[in-house]
Amino acid sequence: MVVGSLKIEFRLTDNRSLKGKRKVVRSMVDKVKSRFNVSIAEVGSNDKWQIP
């Protein structure tokens, strides 16, 4: 079994709401999950719409 950990932080400069943030993050998570067999969790900064 291979276990790894990766932390990615990015800024959404054109985003203006939590709804927009969730749309962008959900799209990225779905694309990565469909291509690779991985588990993904969004943790931290859940109330800040500029930082996913």
C-alpha positions in Angstrom: 0.0 0.0 0.0 1.3 3.4 -0.9 0.4 6.3 1.3 1.2 9.9 0.5 0.2 13.4 1.6 0.1 16.6 -0.4 -1.0 20.1 0.6 -2.0 22.6 -2.1 -3.0 26.2 -1.4 -4.1 28.7 -4.1 -5.9 32.0 -4.3 -9.0 32.7 -6.3 -8.5 36.4 -7.2 -11.7 36.8 -9.4 -13.9 35.0 -6.9 -16.6 37.0 -5.0 -18.5 34.4 -2.9 -18.4 31.1 -1.1 -20.7 29.7 -3.7 -18.2 30.5 -6.5 -15.3 29.0 -4.4 -17.2 25.8 -3.9 -17.9 25.6 -7.6 -14.2 25.9 -8.5 -13.0 23.5 -5.8 -15.7 20.9 -6.6 -14.7 21.0 -10.3 -11.0 20.5 -9.5 -11.7 17.7 -6.9 -14.0 15.8 -9.4 -11.5 16.0 -12.2 -8.6 14.7 -10.0 -10.8 11.9 -8.5 -11.9 10.8 -12.0 -8.4 10.6 -13.3 -6.6 9.2 -10.3 -7.7 6.8 -7.6 -7.3 9.2 -4.7 -9.2 10.6 -1.7 -9.4 14.4 -1.4 -10.5 16.5 1.5 -10.9 20.3 1.7 -9.7 21.3 5.2 -9.1 24.7 6.7 -10.2 28.1 5.4 -13.7 26.9 4.8 -15.2 30.3 5.6 -12.8 32.4 3.5 -14.0 32.7 -0.1 -10.6 33.9 -1.4 -8.6 30.9 -0.2 -9.8 27.3 -0.9 
